[in-house]
Amino acid sequence: MIEVRDVSKSFVSDERVLKHISTEFHSGKINQIIGQSGSGKTVLLKCIVGLHIPDSGDILYDGRSFTAMTKKEKMQLCSEIGMLFQGSALFDSLTILENVMFPMKMFSDKNDKEQQSRARFCLERVGLNDVFDMYPSELSGGMQKRAAIARAISLNPKYLFCDEPNSGLDPLSAIKIDELIVELTKEFQMTTIINTHDLNSVLSVGEQIVFIHKGEKAWEGPKEKLFVSNCSELNDFIFASEMFQKFRTNLVSEQAGHS
């Protein structure tokens, strides 16, 4: 489990991008951070993984305070984290196999043969059996995401972070990536946190949801309660599209019919 305790973050003057956010992300579940562009959800994700240092507050990994960790302890934590970046962020000059091996070269004591074996296993696990010697430019967008997921799980992480994993993908590829992340989360009992504004993804795979609005936690709860929330900002976010406006109208009609 990852705990966020009273985290605030600002970059310029006194304007806070994050304002006293506290929440929990549970292992074995798909935890999602949702919100409009500019709401602060990406900054929150980066604070959790240590790419940004909060101005105040703390992040706890299974009870371990990130703020109180030594440099050595933070390096150990890095070996427990898998990160799927927006746009995949594969190294163009490395083969797919070398890309997946990259975290192991930095954070593991495996020899080269062991690293290759693990990298091949991870690629095969995500359905990429024949791309070991290919380069990222030779793969489709969906295949690049799969390769990036293979790299993210190469260290057998306890914690998996995904920044907009469906960005730039067609609907079918997006569904497959969502399903793969769910499978791996359950298989390895990881604490998975997905930063997204893709409501289709939220409705299909989300379990525990945190909604960020203007740098504040405006709502959190299970996916099943998204449509019955009293949070006006969340309702505006969910029902912004025509499809979800129709869903809302039908939901209100059904509720009126049962009353």
C-alpha positions in Angstrom: 0.0 0.0 0.0 1.1 3.6 -0.7 -0.1 6.4 1.6 -0.1 10.0 0.6 -0.2 12.2 3.7 -1.0 15.9 3.5 1.1 16.5 0.4 1.4 20.0 -1.0 3.6 21.2 -3.9 4.2 24.6 -5.6 6.6 25.7 -8.4 6.3 29.5 -8.7 5.5 32.2 -6.1 2.9 31.0 -3.6 0.6 29.3 -6.0 0.2 25.6 -5.0 -0.2 23.0 -7.6 -1.2 20.4 -5.0 -3.0 21.4 -1.8 -2.9 19.1 1.3 -3.7 15.9 -0.5 -4.1 12.7 1.5 -5.2 9.3 0.1 -4.3 5.6 0.0 -3.5 3.3 -2.9 -4.0 -0.4 -2.2 -2.0 -3.4 -3.5 -3.6 -5.8 -5.9 -5.9 -3.1 -7.2 -6.1 -0.7 -10.1 -5.9 2.7 -8.4 -6.6 5.6 -10.8 -5.9 9.3 -10.4 -8.3 11.2 -12.7 -8.9 14.9 -13.5 -8.8 17.5 -16.2 -5.6 18.6 -17.8 -3.8 21.0 -15.4 -5.6 19.6 -12.4 -2.3 18.5 -10.7 -2.7 14.7 -11.2 0.6 14.3 -13.1 2.4 16.4 -10.4 0.9 14.1 -7.7 2.1 11.0 -9.6 5.6 12.5 -9.9 5.6 13.4 -6.2 4.7 9.8 -5.3 7.6 8.3 -7.4 10.1 10.9 -6.2 10.5 12.9 -9.5 9.2 15.9 -7.6 9.8 16.6 -3.9 6.7 17.8 -2.0 7.0 21.1 -0.2 5.2 19.4 2.8 3.7 16.1 3.7 5.0 12.6 3.2 4.7 9.5 1.0 4.8 6.1 2.7 5.5 2.8 0.9 4.2 0.0 3.0 4.8 2.1 6.1 8.3 3.3 5.0 8.5 7.1 4.9 10.0 8.4 1.6 11.0 11.6 3.2 13.0 9.9 5.9 14.8 7.5 3.6 18.5 7.7 3.1 20.0 7.8 -0.4 20.7 4.1 -0.3 17.2 3.3 0.8 15.7 5.4 -2.0 17.9 3.5 -4.5 16.5 0.2 -3.0 12.9 1.6 -3.4 13.7 2.4 -7.1 14.3 -1.3 -7.6 10.8 -2.0 -6.4 9.1 0.4 -8.8 8.0 -0.1 -12.3 7.2 3.0 -14.4 5.2 3.1 -17.7 5.8 6.6 -19.1 3.4 8.5 -21.4 4.5 7.8 -25.0 6.4 4.7 -23.9 9.8 6.5 -23.6 11.8 3.6 -25.2 15.4 4.4 -26.2 15.5 4.6 -29.9 19.2 3.5 -30.1 18.6 0.3 -28.1 16.9 -2.9 -29.3 13.7 -3.9 -27.6 15.5 -6.6 -25.6 18.1 -4.0 -24.5 15.4 -1.6 -23.5 13.8 -4.1 -21.2 17.2 -5.0 -19.7 18.0 -1.3 -19.0 16.4 -1.1 -15.5 18.1 -4.4 -14.5 21.5 -2.9 -15.5 20.9 0.0 -13.1 19.2 -1.7 -10.1 19.9 -5.4 -10.1 22.9 -7.6 -9.5 21.9 -10.1 -12.2 24.6 -11.0 -14.8 24.1 -10.3 -18.5 22.7 -13.8 -19.2 20.2 -13.6 -16.3 19.1 -10.1 -17.5 18.5 -11.4 -21.0 16.6 -14.4 -19.7 14.4 -12.1 -17.6 13.9 -9.6 -20.4 12.8 -12.4 -22.8 10.4 -13.7 -20.2 8.8 -10.3 -19.7 8.5 -9.6 -23.4 6.9 -13.0 -23.9 4.5 -12.3 -21.0 3.2 -9.2 -22.8 2.8 -11.1 -26.1 6.0 -9.9 -27.8 7.8 -13.1 -28.9 9.6 -12.1 -32.0 10.8 -8.5 -31.5 13.9 -9.0 -29.3 16.3 -7.6 -32.0 14.0 -5.0 -33.4 14.1 -1.2 -32.6 11.2 0.9 -31.2 10.7 2.6 -34.6 9.9 -0.8 -36.1 7.0 -1.4 -33.7 3.4 -0.1 -33.8 2.2 2.2 -31.0 0.5 -0.6 -29.2 3.5 -2.9 -29.4 5.7 -0.1 -28.1 3.4 0.2 -25.1 3.7 -3.5 -24.5 7.5 -3.3 -24.7 7.4 -0.5 -22.2 5.2 -2.6 -19.9 7.7 -5.4 -20.2 10.4 -3.0 -19.2 8.3 -1.7 -16.2 7.9 -5.3 -14.8 11.5 -6.4 -15.5 12.5 -5.9 -11.9 9.4 -7.7 -10.6 8.2 -4.5 -8.9 5.9 -4.1 -5.9 4.6 -0.8 -7.3 3.6 0.0 -10.9 3.0 3.5 -12.1 1.4 4.3 -15.4 1.2 7.8 -16.8 -1.6 8.0 -19.4 -1.0 4.4 -20.7 -3.6 4.8 -23.5 -2.3 8.0 -24.8 -2.1 7.9 -28.6 -3.6 4.5 -29.0 -6.6 3.4 -31.1 -9.6 2.1 -29.0 -8.8 -1.6 -29.5 -5.1 -1.2 -28.6 -6.1 0.8 -25.5 -8.5 -1.9 -24.3 -5.7 -4.5 -24.7 -3.2 -2.4 -22.8 -5.8 -1.9 -20.0 -6.5 -5.6 -19.8 -2.8 -6.4 -19.7 -2.2 -4.0 -16.8 -5.0 -5.6 -14.9 -3.7 -9.1 -15.5 -0.2 -8.1 -14.3 -1.5 -6.3 -11.3 -3.4 -9.3 -10.1 -0.7 -11.8 -11.1 2.1 -10.0 -9.1 -0.2 -8.3 -6.5 1.3 -4.9 -7.3 0.1 -1.6 -6.0 -0.8 -0.1 -9.4 -1.5 3.6 -9.9 -2.7 4.9 -13.2 -2.9 8.6 -14.1 -5.6 9.1 -16.7 -8.4 11.2 -18.1 -9.7 8.3 -20.2 -13.1 7.6 -18.8 -13.5 4.5 -20.9 -10.4 3.1 -19.0 -11.8 4.2 -15.7 -15.1 2.5 -16.3 -13.6 -0.7 -17.7 -10.6 -1.4 -15.3 -10.7 1.2 -12.5 -11.3 0.0 -9.0 -10.4 2.8 -6.6 -10.6 6.3 -7.9 -9.1 9.6 -6.7 -10.4 12.8 -8.5 -8.1 15.8 -8.4 -9.6 19.3 -9.1 -7.5 22.4 -9.1 -4.8 20.7 -7.0 -7.2 19.4 -4.4 -8.6 15.9 -3.7 -12.2 16.6 -4.6 -13.5 13.0 -4.3 -12.4 9.5 -3.9 -14.1 6.1 -3.8 -14.8 2.9 -5.7 -15.7 3.1 -9.3 -19.3 2.0 -8.6 -20.0 5.3 -6.9 -18.7 7.6 -9.6 -22.2 8.2 -11.0 -23.9 8.8 -7.7 -21.4 11.3 -6.3 -22.5 14.6 -4.8 -19.3 16.2 -6.0 -20.4 18.8 -8.7 -16.8 19.1 -10.1 -16.6 15.3 -10.6 -20.1 15.3 -12.2 -19.0 18.0 -14.6 -15.8 16.1 -15.5 -17.6 12.8 -16.0 -20.6 14.1 -18.0 -18.6 16.6 -20.2 -19.0 14.3 -23.2 -22.2 13.8 -25.1 -22.1 10.1 -24.5 -22.0 10.5 -20.7 -24.6 13.2 -20.8 -27.0 10.6 -22.4 -25.9 8.1 -19.7 -26.7 10.7 -17.0 -30.2 11.4 -18.5 -31.0 7.7 -18.7 -29.8 7.2 -15.1 -32.0 10.0 -13.8 -34.9 8.6 -15.7 -34.4 5.2 -14.2 -34.2 6.6 -10.7 -37.3 8.6 -11.2 -39.1 5.5 -12.5 -38.2 3.5 -9.3 -39.3 6.3 -7.0 
